[in-house]
């Protein structure tokens, strides 16, 4: 079977990217990074919900 998409590989790749971003951050900087990521996610979710509701 030839998979076109591997979600485990995607997860590992994303984790590696994040690890590189936060590797040299202080504890406070890392907490701020995650706070900002959570805010961004909430905003994306809000926009998606708005689009879904607009479609009916």
N, CA, C and O atoms as a GROMACS GRO file, in nm:
protein
  224
    1UNK      N    1   0.085  -0.118   0.000
    1UNK     CA    2   0.000   0.000   0.000
    1UNK      C    3   0.089   0.124   0.000
    1UNK      O    4   0.185   0.132   0.077
    2UNK      N    5   0.058   0.218  -0.084
    2UNK     CA    6   0.136   0.341  -0.097
    2UNK      C    7   0.057   0.456  -0.036
    2UNK      O    8  -0.042   0.502  -0.093
    3UNK      N    9   0.101   0.502   0.082
    3UNK     CA   10   0.032   0.612   0.149
    3UNK      C   11   0.078   0.746   0.092
    3UNK      O   12   0.196   0.768   0.070
    4UNK      N   13  -0.020   0.834   0.069
    4UNK     CA   14   0.013   0.968   0.022
    4UNK      C   15   0.029   1.063   0.140
    4UNK      O   16   0.094   1.167   0.128
    5UNK      N   17  -0.030   1.027   0.253
    5UNK     CA   18  -0.026   1.114   0.370
    5UNK      C   19  -0.003   1.029   0.494
    5UNK      O   20  -0.075   0.932   0.517
    6UNK      N   21   0.096   1.065   0.572
    6UNK     CA   22   0.128   0.992   0.694
    6UNK      C   23   0.117   1.088   0.811
    6UNK      O   24   0.204   1.173   0.830
    7UNK      N   25   0.009   1.076   0.889
    7UNK     CA   26  -0.014   1.171   0.997
    7UNK      C   27   0.091   1.160   1.108
    7UNK      O   28   0.121   1.260   1.173
    8UNK      N   29   0.147   1.041   1.131
    8UNK     CA   30   0.250   1.026   1.233
    8UNK      C   31   0.377   1.099   1.189
    8UNK      O   32   0.442   1.166   1.270
    9UNK      N   33   0.412   1.086   1.063
    9UNK     CA   34   0.528   1.158   1.011
    9UNK      C   35   0.507   1.308   1.021
    9UNK      O   36   0.598   1.382   1.059
   10UNK      N   37   0.386   1.354   0.988
   10UNK     CA   38   0.354   1.495   0.996
   10UNK      C   39   0.369   1.545   1.141
   10UNK      O   40   0.424   1.652   1.165
   11UNK      N   41   0.319   1.467   1.236
   11UNK     CA   42   0.329   1.504   1.377
   11UNK      C   43   0.475   1.514   1.420
   11UNK      O   44   0.512   1.609   1.489
   12UNK      N   45   0.556   1.418   1.382
   12UNK     CA   46   0.698   1.420   1.418
   12UNK      C   47   0.770   1.539   1.355
   12UNK      O   48   0.854   1.603   1.419
   13UNK      N   49   0.737   1.568   1.231
   13UNK     CA   50   0.800   1.682   1.163
   13UNK      C   51   0.763   1.813   1.232
   13UNK      O   52   0.849   1.898   1.253
   14UNK      N   53   0.635   1.828   1.267
   14UNK     CA   54   0.589   1.949   1.335
   14UNK      C   55   0.654   1.962   1.473
   14UNK      O   56   0.695   2.071   1.513
   15UNK      N   57   0.665   1.852   1.546
   15UNK     CA   58   0.728   1.854   1.678
   15UNK      C   59   0.874   1.894   1.667
   15UNK      O   60   0.925   1.967   1.753
   16UNK      N   61   0.941   1.848   1.565
   16UNK     CA   62   1.082   1.883   1.544
   16UNK      C   63   1.097   2.033   1.515
   16UNK      O   64   1.189   2.097   1.566
   17UNK      N   65   1.009   2.087   1.435
   17UNK     CA   66   1.013   2.230   1.404
   17UNK      C   67   0.990   2.312   1.530
   17UNK      O   68   1.061   2.410   1.554
   18UNK      N   69   0.892   2.274   1.608
   18UNK     CA   70   0.863   2.346   1.732
   18UNK      C   71   0.981   2.336   1.828
   18UNK      O   72   1.019   2.436   1.890
   19UNK      N   73   1.039   2.218   1.841
   19UNK     CA   74   1.152   2.199   1.931
   19UNK      C   75   1.267   2.292   1.893
   19UNK      O   76   1.332   2.350   1.980
   20UNK      N   77   1.293   2.307   1.764
   20UNK     CA   78   1.399   2.397   1.718
   20UNK      C   79   1.366   2.542   1.753
   20UNK      O   80   1.456   2.619   1.787
   21UNK      N   81   1.238   2.579   1.743
   21UNK     CA   82   1.198   2.715   1.775
   21UNK      C   83   1.214   2.748   1.923
   21UNK      O   84   1.251   2.860   1.957
   22UNK      N   85   1.186   2.652   2.010
   22UNK     CA   86   1.185   2.681   2.154
   22UNK      C   87   1.311   2.636   2.227
   22UNK      O   88   1.324   2.659   2.347
   23UNK      N   89   1.402   2.573   2.157
   23UNK     CA   90   1.520   2.512   2.221
   23UNK      C   91   1.600   2.611   2.305
   23UNK      O   92   1.648   2.576   2.413
   24UNK      N   93   1.616   2.732   2.258
   24UNK     CA   94   1.700   2.829   2.328
   24UNK      C   95   1.622   2.935   2.404
   24UNK      O   96   1.679   3.033   2.451
   25UNK      N   97   1.492   2.915   2.416
   25UNK     CA   98   1.410   3.011   2.488
   25UNK      C   99   1.417   2.988   2.638
   25UNK      O  100   1.432   2.874   2.683
   26UNK      N  101   1.406   3.095   2.713
   26UNK     CA  102   1.395   3.081   2.858
   26UNK      C  103   1.256   3.025   2.890
   26UNK      O  104   1.171   3.016   2.802
   27UNK      N  105   1.235   2.988   3.012
   27UNK     CA  106   1.105   2.934   3.053
   27UNK      C  107   0.994   3.036   3.025
   27UNK      O  108   0.888   3.001   2.973
   28UNK      N  109   1.020   3.161   3.060
   28UNK     CA  110   0.921   3.267   3.038
   28UNK      C  111   0.894   3.287   2.889
   28UNK      O  112   0.779   3.306   2.849
   29UNK      N  113   0.999   3.284   2.808
   29UNK     CA  114   0.982   3.299   2.663
   29UNK      C  115   0.904   3.181   2.604
   29UNK      O  116   0.821   3.200   2.515
   30UNK      N  117   0.931   3.062   2.654
   30UNK     CA  118   0.859   2.944   2.605
   30UNK      C  119   0.711   2.953   2.641
   30UNK      O  120   0.625   2.921   2.560
   31UNK      N  121   0.683   2.995   2.764
   31UNK     CA  122   0.543   3.011   2.805
   31UNK      C  123   0.472   3.115   2.719
   31UNK      O  124   0.356   3.097   2.683
   32UNK      N  125   0.541   3.222   2.685
   32UNK     CA  126   0.484   3.325   2.597
   32UNK      C  127   0.462   3.269   2.456
   32UNK      O  128   0.361   3.299   2.393
   33UNK      N  129   0.556   3.189   2.408
   33UNK     CA  130   0.540   3.124   2.277
   33UNK      C  131   0.411   3.043   2.275
   33UNK      O  132   0.331   3.055   2.182
   34UNK      N  133   0.390   2.960   2.378
   34UNK     CA  134   0.271   2.876   2.381
   34UNK      C  135   0.144   2.958   2.401
   34UNK      O  136   0.039   2.922   2.347
   35UNK      N  137   0.152   3.066   2.476
   35UNK     CA  138   0.035   3.153   2.495
   35UNK      C  139  -0.006   3.213   2.360
   35UNK      O  140  -0.124   3.216   2.326
   36UNK      N  141   0.092   3.261   2.285
   36UNK     CA  142   0.063   3.320   2.155
   36UNK      C  143   0.010   3.216   2.056
   36UNK      O  144  -0.079   3.245   1.976
   37UNK      N  145   0.065   3.095   2.060
   37UNK     CA  146   0.016   2.989   1.972
   37UNK      C  147  -0.129   2.955   2.004
   37UNK      O  148  -0.209   2.932   1.913
   38UNK      N  149  -0.163   2.952   2.133
   38UNK     CA  150  -0.301   2.923   2.173
   38UNK      C  151  -0.395   3.033   2.125
   38UNK      O  152  -0.505   3.005   2.078
   39UNK      N  153  -0.352   3.159   2.136
   39UNK     CA  154  -0.434   3.270   2.087
   39UNK      C  155  -0.456   3.259   1.936
   39UNK      O  156  -0.567   3.280   1.887
   40UNK      N  157  -0.351   3.226   1.864
   40UNK     CA  158  -0.362   3.212   1.719
   40UNK      C  159  -0.457   3.099   1.682
   40UNK      O  160  -0.538   3.112   1.591
   41UNK      N  161  -0.448   2.988   1.754
   41UNK     CA  162  -0.537   2.875   1.728
   41UNK      C  163  -0.682   2.914   1.754
   41UNK      O  164  -0.770   2.883   1.674
   42UNK      N  165  -0.707   2.982   1.865
   42UNK     CA  166  -0.844   3.026   1.896
   42UNK      C  167  -0.899   3.118   1.787
   42UNK      O  168  -1.016   3.109   1.751
   43UNK      N  169  -0.814   3.207   1.734
   43UNK     CA  170  -0.856   3.297   1.628
   43UNK      C  171  -0.888   3.219   1.500
   43UNK      O  172  -0.988   3.248   1.434
   44UNK      N  173  -0.807   3.122   1.466
   44UNK     CA  174  -0.833   3.039   1.349
   44UNK      C  175  -0.964   2.962   1.366
   44UNK      O  176  -1.042   2.949   1.272
   45UNK      N  177  -0.987   2.910   1.487
   45UNK     CA  178  -1.110   2.836   1.514
   45UNK      C  179  -1.232   2.928   1.503
   45UNK      O  180  -1.336   2.888   1.450
   46UNK      N  181  -1.219   3.051   1.553
   46UNK     CA  182  -1.328   3.148   1.546
   46UNK      C  183  -1.362   3.179   1.401
   46UNK      O  184  -1.480   3.183   1.364
   47UNK      N  185  -1.260   3.201   1.318
   47UNK     CA  186  -1.283   3.231   1.177
   47UNK      C  187  -1.348   3.113   1.106
   47UNK      O  188  -1.439   3.132   1.025
   48UNK      N  189  -1.302   2.993   1.134
   48UNK     CA  190  -1.360   2.874   1.071
   48UNK      C  191  -1.506   2.857   1.111
   48UNK      O  192  -1.590   2.828   1.027
   49UNK      N  193  -1.535   2.874   1.238
   49UNK     CA  194  -1.673   2.862   1.285
   49UNK      C  195  -1.763   2.966   1.219
   49UNK      O  196  -1.877   2.938   1.184
   50UNK      N  197  -1.710   3.087   1.203
   50UNK     CA  198  -1.786   3.192   1.137
   50UNK      C  199  -1.817   3.155   0.992
   50UNK      O  200  -1.929   3.177   0.945
   51UNK      N  201  -1.718   3.097   0.922
   51UNK     CA  202  -1.740   3.055   0.783
   51UNK      C  203  -1.842   2.942   0.774
   51UNK      O  204  -1.928   2.941   0.686
   52UNK      N  205  -1.832   2.847   0.867
   52UNK     CA  206  -1.926   2.733   0.866
   52UNK      C  207  -2.067   2.782   0.891
   52UNK      O  208  -2.161   2.738   0.825
   53UNK      N  209  -2.083   2.872   0.987
   53UNK     CA  210  -2.217   2.925   1.017
   53UNK      C  211  -2.272   3.005   0.900
   53UNK      O  212  -2.392   3.002   0.874
   54UNK      N  213  -2.186   3.077   0.830
   54UNK     CA  214  -2.230   3.157   0.716
   54UNK      C  215  -2.280   3.070   0.600
   54UNK      O  216  -2.368   3.110   0.524
   55UNK      N  217  -2.224   2.950   0.588
   55UNK     CA  218  -2.266   2.858   0.481
   55UNK      C  219  -2.401   2.795   0.512
   55UNK      O  220  -2.470   2.747   0.422
   56UNK      N  221  -2.438   2.796   0.640
   56UNK     CA  222  -2.569   2.745   0.676
   56UNK      C  223  -2.560   2.614   0.734
   56UNK      O  224  -2.662   2.555   0.770
   0.00000   0.00000   0.00000
